[in-house]
Amino acid sequence: MAGEFHPSTGITPPKQNPGYASYRSPYGPKYKLQPNFHGWTFKHATKLGMTLGAFGGVAGVFAIFFFAEVPKVRNDIMVKVPIIGQHFVKDIPASDNPF
């Protein structure tokens, strides 16, 4: 009864691997197991890294343009961007200065 599904709890206890290697027929396909770390192969990790990098890049660009009107961000970052920096230069005319 050990190692079987228990309907009252909905849990299947973990099974131990047998102490022997599974049979491989000499006439079957020659396959190798992919190296992995907790089920994550190098291909999966690369794909996840590329996806997270893309989302991080988009989130960074969004954050910069979202906070672009904050004076500290505008003067320290956005004005120094080569192509679009002149768009963020804010000159106040003398007629609008109350002092």
N, C-alpha and C positions, 0 to 999 in steps of 0.2 A: 504494500500500500504506500510505501514511502516513494516520493518523487512523482506522485500523480496529482492531478488537478483536484482541488478541494472545492466543491460547489458552495459550501457554506461561507467560505472566506474569499473565493474568487482568486486564490493564489496558487500558483504552481511552484513548489519548492525547487531551488536550483539543483541541477544534476551534475554530478562529477563526471569528468571525462574518463573513458575507460583507460586502463593501464597499458593498452596495446594500440598499435597503429592500424588504421583501417586498411582493408585489402584494396590493392590496386592491380587491376588486371594488366598483364603485359600487352594485351591487344587493345586496350582502351586508350583514350587520349592522354597525352603526357602533360599534366597540369601541375602548376606550382601554386602554393598559397601565397597571397600577397602579404608582405610585411605590413603590420598595422600597429597602432597604439590605441587600445581600447576601442577597436572597430573603425578608427579613422585611418584611412590609407593616405599616402602622399598626394594622390590625385584629389581626394576629398578635401584635404587640408589646403591645397593650393587653390581650389575653386572657392572655398570659404574665405580664404585670405584675399583673393581678388574681389569678391563681392563686398566684404567688409571694408576694403580699401576704397572701393568706388563709393559706397555709401558715406564713408568718412570724408572723402574729398568733396562730395556734394554738400554734406552738412557743414563743412568748413567754409565753402564759398557762400552758402546761404547765411551763415552766421556773420561773415564779414560784411555782406551787403545789407543784412538786417540791422546791424549796428553801425552802418556807415554814417548816419546822421548824428551820432554821438560825437561831440567835438574832439575828444581825446583820440578816438579811433580815426575820425576824418583827418585830423592834422598829422597824426603819427604814422598812419598806414596808408589810407586811401589817396592822399595827395602825392605820395611817393610812387604810386603805380605808374609805369611808363606811359601807357597809351591813354588811359582814362583818368589820370590824376588831375588834369585841369578842370574836369567836370566838378570836382569836389572842393575847389578853392572857393571860399565864401568871403567876399569882400563886402563890408558894410559901407555904404555911401556916407559921406559926412553929414548929409541932411537928415539921416535916420539916427545919428548919434545924439542922445539927449544931453550929453555933457559938453 
